[in-house]
Amino acid sequence: MTDPRATSRAISGTASRRAVLAAGGAALTALTLGLSACAQEDALAKQAKAGDNKNYVAGDGSVTEFTAADRKAAVAINGTLFNGAQIAPADFQGKVTVLNFWFAACAPCRVEAPILEELHQDFKGQGVQFFGVNLRDEKGTAEAFDKTFNLTYPSFDDKNGGVLLAVSGLVPPGAVPTTLVLDKQGRVASRVLGEIQKGTLKALITAAVAE
């Protein structure tokens, strides 16, 4: 005859083992999720740590649009273009502006340069102004880049970081290229981190012009 106490102990032991296995499974799940979160670490941060000597951090082409209600105050940009012209915050009022952050050794910048020039030609009749923001190059290097890609819009000489500082929080330091579209009040309406796609940027500019 089976001892009821033995049966009870067996059931109890089985339940305990199940509890341990369940707890272990939960812990493994939590560890897996934690590792997954680590694996999804911000792509810009990963590139910054990579040490691959490319000297820039390329965005992933992600697009952010800001509704009129969510836009911050107009950017207060004061800077000097490579052609010597001085630009002040008032120059951004009443016009849609495209700001493209670049430098000559940045491979994605070279890819997108002809696209930016095409869009500049498409929209200049609608009062849209384009400015490059060069973060590193000397004048000769920047001018050689412009000549190579037949760029007709001017660029800021921003080695001192003044323009970059004016858009702090919107353009990650070292994330090149980055392109901003400013509305007619000089506020950031949209942003592209990384190499632009012509159709995407065209749509963003068109939306800002239509406001």
C-alpha positions as CSV (number, residue, x, y, z in Angstrom):
1,M,0.0,0.0,0.0
2,T,1.4,3.4,-1.0
3,D,2.3,5.7,1.9
4,P,0.2,9.0,1.4
5,R,3.0,11.0,3.0
6,A,5.5,9.7,0.4
7,T,3.1,10.6,-2.4
8,S,2.7,14.1,-0.9
9,R,6.5,14.5,-0.7
10,A,6.8,13.4,-4.3
11,I,4.2,15.8,-5.5
12,S,5.8,18.6,-3.4
13,G,9.2,17.8,-4.9
14,T,7.8,17.9,-8.4
15,A,6.1,21.2,-7.8
16,S,9.3,22.6,-6.4
17,R,11.3,21.5,-9.4
18,R,8.7,23.1,-11.7
19,A,8.9,26.3,-9.7
20,V,12.7,26.3,-10.1
21,L,12.5,25.6,-13.8
22,A,9.8,28.3,-14.3
23,A,12.0,30.8,-12.4
24,G,15.0,29.8,-14.4
25,G,13.0,30.3,-17.6
26,A,11.9,33.7,-16.5
27,A,15.4,34.7,-15.7
28,L,16.6,33.5,-19.1
29,T,13.9,35.4,-20.8
30,A,14.9,38.6,-18.9
31,L,18.5,38.0,-19.8
32,T,17.6,37.5,-23.4
33,L,15.6,40.7,-23.5
34,G,18.4,42.6,-21.8
35,L,20.9,41.3,-24.4
36,S,18.5,42.2,-27.2
37,A,18.2,45.8,-25.8
38,C,22.0,46.0,-25.8
39,A,22.1,44.8,-29.4
40,Q,19.8,47.6,-30.4
41,E,22.1,50.2,-29.0
42,D,21.8,53.5,-30.9
43,A,23.5,53.2,-34.3
44,L,25.2,56.6,-34.1
45,A,26.7,55.6,-30.8
46,K,28.0,52.4,-32.2
47,Q,29.7,54.1,-35.1
48,A,31.2,56.7,-32.8
49,K,32.9,53.8,-30.9
50,A,33.9,51.8,-33.9
51,G,37.3,53.4,-34.4
52,D,37.3,52.8,-38.1
53,N,39.0,56.1,-39.0
54,K,36.3,57.3,-41.4
55,N,36.1,60.5,-39.2
56,Y,32.3,60.9,-39.4
57,V,29.2,59.2,-38.0
58,A,26.7,58.4,-40.7
59,G,23.0,58.5,-39.8
60,D,20.6,55.9,-41.1
61,G,18.5,58.2,-43.3
62,S,15.8,58.5,-40.7
63,V,13.3,61.3,-41.2
64,T,11.7,63.4,-38.5
65,E,9.0,65.8,-39.2
66,F,7.8,68.4,-36.6
67,T,4.3,69.7,-36.6
68,A,3.9,73.4,-36.4
69,A,2.8,73.1,-32.8
70,D,5.8,71.1,-31.8
71,R,8.5,73.3,-33.4
72,K,10.9,75.2,-31.2
73,A,11.8,78.8,-31.6
74,A,13.5,80.0,-34.8
75,V,17.1,79.1,-35.0
76,A,19.5,82.0,-34.2
77,I,22.2,81.4,-36.8
78,N,24.9,84.0,-37.2
79,G,27.8,82.9,-39.5
80,T,30.1,83.6,-42.4
81,L,29.9,81.9,-45.8
82,F,33.0,80.9,-47.6
83,N,32.3,83.7,-50.0
84,G,32.6,86.2,-47.2
85,A,28.9,87.0,-46.8
86,Q,27.5,87.4,-43.3
87,I,24.3,85.6,-42.5
88,A,22.0,86.6,-39.6
89,P,18.7,85.2,-38.1
90,A,16.7,87.7,-40.2
91,D,17.9,86.0,-43.4
92,F,15.8,83.0,-42.5
93,Q,12.5,84.9,-42.1
94,G,9.9,84.5,-44.9
95,K,11.8,81.8,-46.8
96,V,12.0,78.1,-46.6
97,T,15.7,77.1,-46.0
98,V,17.5,73.9,-46.5
99,L,20.7,73.4,-44.3
100,N,23.0,70.5,-45.2
101,F,25.8,69.7,-42.8
102,W,28.8,68.2,-44.7
103,F,32.5,68.1,-45.3
104,A,34.5,66.9,-48.3
105,A,35.9,63.6,-47.1
106,C,32.4,62.4,-46.1
107,A,31.4,59.7,-48.6
108,P,27.6,60.1,-48.2
109,C,28.1,63.9,-48.7
110,R,29.6,63.2,-52.1
111,V,26.8,61.0,-53.1
112,E,24.1,63.4,-52.1
113,A,25.7,66.6,-53.4
114,P,24.3,66.4,-57.0
115,I,20.8,65.7,-55.5
116,L,21.0,68.8,-53.4
117,E,22.0,70.9,-56.4
118,E,19.1,69.5,-58.4
119,L,16.7,70.3,-55.7
120,H,18.2,73.8,-55.3
121,Q,17.6,74.4,-59.0
122,D,14.0,73.0,-58.7
123,F,13.0,75.2,-55.8
124,K,15.0,78.4,-56.1
125,G,12.2,79.9,-58.2
126,Q,9.8,79.3,-55.2
127,G,12.0,81.3,-52.9
128,V,13.7,78.3,-51.2
129,Q,17.3,78.9,-50.2
130,F,20.0,76.3,-49.7
131,F,23.0,76.6,-47.5
132,G,25.7,74.0,-46.9
133,V,27.3,74.0,-43.4
134,N,30.9,72.8,-43.7
135,L,32.2,71.6,-40.4
136,R,35.9,70.9,-41.1
137,D,37.4,72.0,-44.4
138,E,39.6,74.9,-45.3
139,K,38.2,77.3,-48.0
140,G,40.2,75.7,-50.8
141,T,39.0,72.2,-50.1
142,A,35.4,73.4,-49.8
143,E,35.6,75.3,-53.1
144,A,37.1,72.3,-54.8
145,F,34.2,70.2,-53.7
146,D,31.7,72.7,-55.0
147,K,33.5,72.8,-58.3
148,T,33.6,69.0,-58.6
149,F,29.9,68.7,-58.1
150,N,28.9,72.0,-59.7
151,L,27.3,73.3,-56.6
152,T,25.9,76.8,-56.9
153,Y,24.5,77.4,-53.4
154,P,26.9,78.7,-50.7
155,S,28.2,77.1,-47.6
156,F,29.0,78.3,-44.1
157,D,32.6,78.0,-42.9
158,D,31.6,76.4,-39.6
159,K,34.9,75.1,-38.3
160,N,34.2,77.1,-35.1
161,G,30.9,75.2,-34.7
162,G,28.7,78.3,-34.4
163,V,26.0,77.1,-36.8
164,L,26.1,73.6,-35.3
165,L,25.7,75.1,-31.8
166,A,22.6,77.1,-33.0
167,V,20.9,73.8,-33.8
168,S,22.1,71.9,-30.8
169,G,19.9,68.9,-30.0
170,L,18.7,68.6,-33.6
171,V,22.0,67.8,-35.3
172,P,24.1,65.3,-33.3
173,P,27.8,66.4,-33.2
174,G,29.7,64.4,-35.8
175,A,26.6,63.0,-37.5
176,V,27.3,63.9,-41.1
177,P,25.5,64.4,-43.3
178,T,22.4,65.9,-41.7
179,T,19.9,68.0,-43.5
180,L,17.4,70.3,-41.9
181,V,14.4,72.0,-43.6
182,L,13.4,75.3,-41.9
183,D,10.0,76.8,-42.2
184,K,9.3,80.4,-43.2
185,Q,9.7,81.5,-39.6
186,G,13.1,79.9,-39.3
187,R,12.0,77.0,-37.3
188,V,13.1,73.4,-37.9
189,A,10.2,71.7,-39.8
190,S,12.0,68.4,-40.6
191,R,15.3,66.6,-40.4
192,V,17.1,63.8,-42.2
193,L,19.9,62.0,-40.4
194,G,22.2,60.5,-43.0
195,E,22.2,60.4,-46.7
196,I,19.1,62.0,-48.3
197,Q,16.8,60.4,-50.8
198,K,15.7,62.9,-53.5
199,G,12.0,62.1,-53.3
200,T,11.9,62.3,-49.6
201,L,13.7,65.7,-49.3
202,K,11.6,67.1,-52.2
203,A,8.4,66.1,-50.3
204,L,9.7,67.8,-47.1
205,I,10.6,71.0,-48.9
206,T,7.3,71.0,-50.8
207,A,5.4,70.6,-47.5
208,A,7.2,73.5,-46.0
209,V,6.6,75.7,-49.0
210,A,2.9,75.0,-48.9
211,E,2.5,76.1,-45.3
